[in-house]
Amino acid sequence: MTFTEILVAKGLMSSAQLDEALALHKAEGLRIDLAIVQLGLLTERQVLTAMSEQLDLPIADLEDIIIDSEVLRSLPAKVVYRKRLVPISRVDKVLRVATCDPFDLYAFDDIRLMTGLEIDPVLATRADIEKVIKTQYGLGGDTLDELVGDDTELRSGPEASDDLLEMAQEASVIKLVNEIILEAVSERASDIHIEPYETQLSIRYRIDGVLQQASVPPQIHRFQAAIISRIKILANLNIAERRVPQDGRIKFQIGGRQIDVRVSVIPMLYGEGVVMRLLDKANVLFTLPEIGMDEATHSQFKALVDRPHGIILVTGPTGSGKTTTLYSALNAIVGPELKVLTVEDPVEYHLHGVNQIPVDAQVGMTFERGLRAILRHDPDVVMIGEIRDLETARAATQASLTGHLVLSTLHTNDSASAPLRLIDMGVEPYLVGSTLIGSMAQRLVRKICPKCKAPEVPVRDKLPRDFQLAEGDLLYRGSGCSNCRNTGFRGRSGLYELMVMNDQLAQLVIDRAPLHEINAAAKRHGLRLLREDGWVKVHRGVTTVEEVLNCTAV
């Protein structure tokens, strides 16, 4: 049976669908299997399964395969990149090669002549082959080969500005920078760090809060000036200025998603270092339960957000997800009957139905000035990106006293410290006690990867004393797989500590009671600490003991 006959016989395609694929095949000269996938009639895996049956070739699962370095050296990197052929094993004079195109017989003949070995082809999806190539040979290796082939080496220096401008706009450099950013987006990275050293250029992605090395070929160091110049061009920065820090923004459209990139360039010993913060507007509109808030805490927090006036503070260190929580809260209450205004530095995500105002210190548009101005716009709810100083804190308390709900963030370690921090800034204690209705501390922990998650029997002596474990309880851990870049973690979840103010707590704040007294009173009224919320998530198999220990204190 022919390949197409197998598809129809198996009921994977109808005759009408086959005719549609044949029409595309004739019109654009696409191979019939590629036409079928392009039309979305079948997945590449389904097509490969039919090919496997027709050609009597096995399908290789490249996800869990470990390839020996000697085998990888069997083929030149150029051939691997251009032909999308990956050597996966060798036995005597037979080299097993994974391919997504078994009909490219010329490629098999070429590598047979090149290596002097017999070729044993196996099938694999293009996505799996691409992943192995990126991991084993480095990101953008084919593009670097083109640059090396041009025998072009870019050096920095005042006299090289014109050359840099020209080379930064070369197709190969543009493609390389695009590949670096696309890989970061596909790996869910929040930041890209490009760091120059004496003999290498390091590229790292921050994924789930942890920096991970990107696999790039060593020769990328030769083109660091061109890469950085290309990024500066995209961000509308001065490529000739390499003595002072510069900041800019890039906007990308990737697969229908709007990606904003905040770029920071700083001169360093061996060149300019670049950090790019990726803001994916499609990935911020979560509900509060989706970001890890349990039902009881969500119910209490939602009750606070539904109040007509008062201040709600979300506290925690940088990168703990405070802004995402505030956006999620606003997203839950925004509607035609409410006017919601925000003052942010910068506006990271766009929320439909919310009026967002960016802070601009250069023209005197500060948080405090913006807050006072927007109160004349008759808002119901106001969000301030961060309370940084006394003026902003006083403006927030005045706004809540005049009948507005104010949401903001603050840098404190726990929820009970929030009112004391406002008092330390200079806000009168009676104002804090009468306006603050709730404060919530939060942290982010990595979630165990669902694909490689497995139970393990805990060792009692190795667990912290405050972690309660019943006889027979199991904990969970990720063993590491391609889905999680072999880290055992994929995605993050929040830990939450919500202190709802009441008359007793307000009086303690007014009396300037010490932190331990406020904490003790809050616990008597049901406060669950960050660490306790963490242990609940460990028992549920969401995260590990080590993750909770890393971000909480006893």
JOJOSUL-V220424 format. One record per run of one state. SS is the DSSP state (alpha for helix, beta for strand, coil for the rest). FROM is the first residue (numbers start at 1). TO is the last residue. If there is no record, write none. Layout:
BEGIN
ss->SS from->FROM to->TO
ss->SS from->FROM to->TO
END
This chain:
BEGIN
ss->coil from->1 to->2
ss->alpha from->3 to->9
ss->coil from->10 to->14
ss->alpha from->15 to->28
ss->coil from->29 to->31
ss->alpha from->32 to->38
ss->coil from->39 to->43
ss->alpha from->44 to->55
ss->coil from->56 to->58
ss->beta from->59 to->59
ss->coil from->60 to->68
ss->alpha from->69 to->72
ss->coil from->73 to->76
ss->alpha from->77 to->83
ss->coil from->84 to->84
ss->beta from->85 to->91
ss->coil from->92 to->93
ss->beta from->94 to->99
ss->coil from->100 to->104
ss->alpha from->105 to->115
ss->coil from->116 to->117
ss->beta from->118 to->123
ss->coil from->124 to->125
ss->alpha from->126 to->137
ss->coil from->138 to->138
ss->beta from->139 to->139
ss->coil from->140 to->140
ss->alpha from->141 to->149
ss->coil from->150 to->157
ss->alpha from->158 to->168
ss->coil from->169 to->170
ss->alpha from->171 to->186
ss->coil from->187 to->188
ss->beta from->189 to->196
ss->coil from->197 to->200
ss->beta from->201 to->207
ss->coil from->208 to->209
ss->beta from->210 to->213
ss->coil from->214 to->215
ss->beta from->216 to->216
ss->coil from->217 to->217
ss->alpha from->218 to->234
ss->coil from->235 to->245
ss->beta from->246 to->254
ss->coil from->255 to->256
ss->beta from->257 to->268
ss->coil from->269 to->270
ss->beta from->271 to->280
ss->alpha from->281 to->283
ss->coil from->284 to->288
ss->alpha from->289 to->291
ss->coil from->292 to->294
ss->alpha from->295 to->305
ss->coil from->306 to->309
ss->beta from->310 to->315
ss->coil from->316 to->321
ss->alpha from->322 to->333
ss->coil from->334 to->339
ss->beta from->340 to->344
ss->coil from->345 to->353
ss->beta from->354 to->358
ss->coil from->359 to->359
ss->beta from->360 to->360
ss->alpha from->361 to->363
ss->coil from->364 to->364
ss->beta from->365 to->365
ss->coil from->366 to->366
ss->alpha from->367 to->377
ss->coil from->378 to->380
ss->beta from->381 to->384
ss->coil from->385 to->389
ss->alpha from->390 to->401
ss->coil from->402 to->404
ss->beta from->405 to->410
ss->coil from->411 to->416
ss->alpha from->417 to->425
ss->coil from->426 to->428
ss->alpha from->429 to->435
ss->beta from->436 to->448
ss->coil from->449 to->452
ss->beta from->453 to->457
ss->coil from->458 to->459
ss->alpha from->460 to->462
ss->coil from->463 to->473
ss->beta from->474 to->478
ss->coil from->479 to->481
ss->alpha from->482 to->484
ss->coil from->485 to->488
ss->beta from->489 to->500
ss->coil from->501 to->502
ss->alpha from->503 to->510
ss->coil from->511 to->514
ss->alpha from->515 to->524
ss->coil from->525 to->529
ss->alpha from->530 to->539
ss->coil from->540 to->544
ss->alpha from->545 to->551
ss->coil from->552 to->554
END
